[in-house]
Structures are given as C-alpha cells and as structure tokens.
Amino acid sequence: MWIIAEIHHSDQRGQYLSSAYISTLTRHGIEISLAQRGRPWENGYAERLIRTLKEEEVHLNDYEDIIEVRARIEHFITQELKKRDQQL
C-alpha cells in the first residue's frame, strides 16, 4: 500500500519546476506549493516538523506494517500540533 501526498511543498529550484516533475504531481492529484523566490524561511515550520518527526518517532521505532506507521505518525503529528496551539 502506497501513501500518496496531497500537497508537495518545495523551493523553486529547477528540478521542482520542470514540466515532467510538475505533470507527474498533477497527474496524481497532488497540489503544488512553492516557496516564494528568495524566502527560504517560508518552509521552516514544515521542515522543523519533519525533522522532529524523524528524530523523535521514525528513527526510534521498528514498525510492523504500514498501518502502524500511519497510526503512529498521525498520533505524533496530532500531538505536535496540539503543543504548537498551546504555545500560541
């Protein structure tokens, strides 16, 4: 079972702007989100979340199957978003 992303966010480097790359994403129904040119910090929160997810969840666990992966990652992200909301 494959996980299909709903949104793909990247900077505006050439490989992310090629017509082949963009057509592959759109063919699979994936929304494209690009940071504005010269504003790399726009992606900061998402990159921090991914780093935290890898350090505090993914690299510390051996998952039995994709169902467990999805459940554990969903729980982790939900908890991180709750923490963030409480800090605001």
Contacts in CASP RR format, 6 or more apart in sequence:
PFRMAT RR
TARGET T0000
AUTHOR 0000-0000-0000
METHOD contacts of the structure
MODEL  1
MWIIAEIHHSDQRGQYLSSAYISTLTRHGIEISLAQRGRPWENGYAERLI
RTLKEEEVHLNDYEDIIEVRARIEHFITQELKKRDQQL
1 66 0 8 1.000
3 66 0 8 1.000
3 70 0 8 1.000
4 28 0 8 1.000
4 29 0 8 1.000
4 30 0 8 1.000
5 30 0 8 1.000
6 30 0 8 1.000
6 31 0 8 1.000
7 30 0 8 1.000
7 31 0 8 1.000
7 32 0 8 1.000
7 33 0 8 1.000
8 25 0 8 1.000
8 30 0 8 1.000
8 31 0 8 1.000
8 32 0 8 1.000
8 33 0 8 1.000
9 33 0 8 1.000
9 34 0 8 1.000
9 35 0 8 1.000
9 43 0 8 1.000
9 46 0 8 1.000
10 16 0 8 1.000
10 33 0 8 1.000
10 34 0 8 1.000
10 35 0 8 1.000
10 43 0 8 1.000
11 34 0 8 1.000
11 35 0 8 1.000
11 40 0 8 1.000
11 43 0 8 1.000
12 34 0 8 1.000
12 35 0 8 1.000
12 36 0 8 1.000
12 37 0 8 1.000
15 21 0 8 1.000
16 34 0 8 1.000
17 34 0 8 1.000
22 32 0 8 1.000
25 32 0 8 1.000
26 32 0 8 1.000
35 42 0 8 1.000
35 43 0 8 1.000
36 42 0 8 1.000
49 77 0 8 1.000
49 80 0 8 1.000
52 80 0 8 1.000
53 73 0 8 1.000
53 76 0 8 1.000
53 77 0 8 1.000
53 80 0 8 1.000
56 76 0 8 1.000
57 72 0 8 1.000
57 73 0 8 1.000
57 76 0 8 1.000
58 73 0 8 1.000
61 72 0 8 1.000
63 69 0 8 1.000
63 72 0 8 1.000
END
